[in-house]
Amino acid sequence: MDIRHRNNVTVTGAADGQTVVLAHGFGCDQNMWRLIVPALARRHRVVLFDYVGSGGSDLSSWTEERYSRLEGYAQDIIDVCEELDLEQAVLVGHSVSAMIGVLAARMAPQRIGSLVMVAPSPCYIDDADYRGGFTAEDIDELLAALESNYLGWSSAMAPVIMGNPERPELGQELTNSFCATDPDIARVFARTTFLSDSRADLADVAVPTLVLECAQDAIAPREVGAFVHAAIPSSRLVTLVATGHCPQLSAPEATAAAIVDFLGTHP
């Protein structure tokens, strides 16, 4: 199988630099990283890809059986790393891909040497003393709305996820990205994302980890960042002066600077 074609793999930047793999979140594709790639590419080799079912990937390779579990997406990351013969790469995962990255690092430890979690959430549903940001009823309603009218859901939810109402072009970009995703594929990815619970996996993270949270995020509130930081031994928590769930678009300079600083600390 041609993994580079299947996952629409793009490689740019310094050929002899440390390799950084950028993994997008639900409803997105590698284009979401475009504003921070130039800063990373000055000294690092940057690998971008689309999960099967997203962006420019080979949609014929998608199966519900594989992609109804986070491990299926983690295998995409591993497949890309193996195709490029990467070892000890830095995996930057946005949103649900932060947890997918945790799984990939556990499944193929020789391939992933450190993690950067951008707006991570190991569990979206409130549970006892844990605040994920949503009740179980909230998530049920969200998924029901998505499944009954995906395009309408995208138009309503994307601006909420993006935040920054004074910059409507950002919400529109995320809306367009959501709407470009096949509704049946999006339904499966959404259920896999919003019903996931990866809290128990965090204690097993044994690689250097940067947790990047936003000062205001409707999807992953500050309590989630604190939980992830506390659960991962020797992780570093950085709070960006940014609003919304996609700081790589809303605050690209600050996001890139935090990642570059971490890469300099863990060459």
ABEGO torsion letter per residue (X at the ends): XBAAAAAGBBBBEBAABBBBBBBBBBGBBAAAAAAAAAAAAAABBBBBBBBBGBEABBAAABBAAAAABAAAAAAAAAAAAAAAGBBGBBBBBBEAAAAAAAAAAAABAAABABBBBBGBBABABBBEABBAGBBAAAAAAAAAAAAABAAAAAAAAAAAAAEGAABAAAAAAAAAAAAABBAAAAAAAAAAAAABBAAAAAAABABBBBBBBBABBAABBAAAAAAAAAABBGBBBBBBBBBEABAAAABAAAAAAAAAAAAAABX
